Amino acid sequence: MVLESTLTCPECGTVKTETMPVDACQFFYDCTGCGKLLRPAPGGR
């Protein structure tokens, strides 16, 4: 099981690899570059 995801901010382009929690669902993410609240893209992509 892969517990890491690489997230790319569509606003500022910041790329960060984060370890996903195994005991909770994380649906939103605050960009560490610009502070924008990121949400999943429609269709799960």
NORBELQUI-V813155 format. One record per backbone hydrogen bond with DSSP energy under -1.0 kcal/mol. NH is the residue of the N-H (numbers start at 1). CO is the residue of the C=O. E is the energy in kcal/mol with one decimal. If there is no record, write none. Layout:
NH/CO/E  NH/CO/E
This chain:
5/18/-2.6  7/16/-3.1  9/14/-2.5  13/9/-1.5  16/7/-2.4  18/5/-2.8  20/3/-3.7  29/38/-1.8  31/36/-2.7  35/31/-1.1  38/29/-3.8  44/41/-1.8
